[in-house]
Amino acid sequence: MQKQKEWYESVQIRGYLQTRYNRLFETNPDLKCEQCDKSWGNDGGFFIRRMRIIFYGQISKRVYFYVQPDFASSAGSTGHLAQLRDAYFDLGLDKNNEFRIRLGQSKVPYGFENMQSSQNRLPLDRNDALNSAVSNERDLGAFFYWAPKATRALYSSLVKDGLRGSGDYGVFAFGAYNGQTANQSEKNNNLHFVSRISCPIKIKNQIIEPAIQAYSGQFTLLSTSSGVKKNEESTYWDERVAGTFVLILNHLEYKQNIISVEDLNLISLPILLRCKIFKGGILPYPIC
């Protein structure tokens, strides 16, 4: 009879490092972006974009854990600081873990590229239209995921086979989270709620994955630039709806994002419409 493994024998470690130099062919040295690469523009040079070590494992039949610190974070002018990216565990509710609850700090199930691991994408940053919804793609909360066993195997194969899948975030997802982004506490006693429905379909050697997702909650501004007018509480409704369509291996992607911003003259704003065709993966920029 085969001896059952101890829980610590299932713990695995991996990691990756990404470095950049952004000033080749530069045309605007004054270009800056708060959510983008900090090495853009004047005084930018070689830059460690990500340096991560990941601890993970299926430590029991129904319990999976994942912890990922990043050693390339920054605070002010100081770089290469350690900061927590992910720290969560999944609790399976049935024998096949088709129904799962995720507790801790993890990615918010919104968008397609947001959920892709940076090590599975091409080196350029994610699109701003969806990535601007959740800074660092993560927050602290509780999420429910459901996907049939066969679909979970399909999600896994897309990553293992190098087809740049987004990972296993369920066919149906629903969650509640603080809404102040990663490593921030709740600021307004009002949780964000998110839901996503995805339907991966395999047609011969092609896979399509249409999805729709939305979230709603209140966001409190932590700081503003000089001269910006705001309400007394610095708190605003934060709501978005997005649709995505992905075709793998020949990749075609359509994205439209609708934003509702309180106290601004914007009721709905289509943010991004782009199509991309690429054999075997995803381009992070439009080619048509």
Stockholm file with secondary structure:
# STOCKHOLM 1.0

chainA/1-288         MQKQKEWYESVQIRGYLQTRYNRLFETNPDLKCEQCDKSWGNDGGFFIRRMRIIFYGQISKRVYFYVQPDFASSAGSTGHLAQLRDAYFDLGLDKNNEFRIRLGQSKVPYGFENMQSSQNRLPLDRNDALNSAVSNERDLGAFFYWAPKATRALYSSLVKDGLRGSGDYGVFAFGAYNGQTANQSEKNNNLHFVSRISCPIKIKNQIIEPAIQAYSGQFTLLSTSSGVKKNEESTYWDERVAGTFVLILNHLEYKQNIISVEDLNLISLPILLRCKIFKGGILPYPIC
#=GR chainA/1-288 SS CCCCCCGGGGCEEEEEEEEEECCTTCSCTTCCCTTSCTTCSTTCCEEEEEEEEEEEEEEETTEEEEEEEEEEEEETTEEEEEEEEEEEEEEESSTTCCEEEEEEEEECSCSSGGGSCGGGSCSSCCCHHHHTTSGGGEEEEEEEEECCHHHHHHHHHHHHTTSCCCCCCCSEEEEEECSSCTTCCCSSSCCEEEEEEECCEEETTEEEEEEEEEEEEEEECSCCCTTCCCCTTCEEEEEEEEEEEEEESBCCCEEEEEEEETTSSCSCCBCCCCCCCCBTSCCSSCCC
#=GC SS_cons         CCCCCCGGGGCEEEEEEEEEECCTTCSCTTCCCTTSCTTCSTTCCEEEEEEEEEEEEEEETTEEEEEEEEEEEEETTEEEEEEEEEEEEEEESSTTCCEEEEEEEEECSCSSGGGSCGGGSCSSCCCHHHHTTSGGGEEEEEEEEECCHHHHHHHHHHHHTTSCCCCCCCSEEEEEECSSCTTCCCSSSCCEEEEEEECCEEETTEEEEEEEEEEEEEEECSCCCTTCCCCTTCEEEEEEEEEEEEEESBCCCEEEEEEEETTSSCSCCBCCCCCCCCBTSCCSSCCC
//
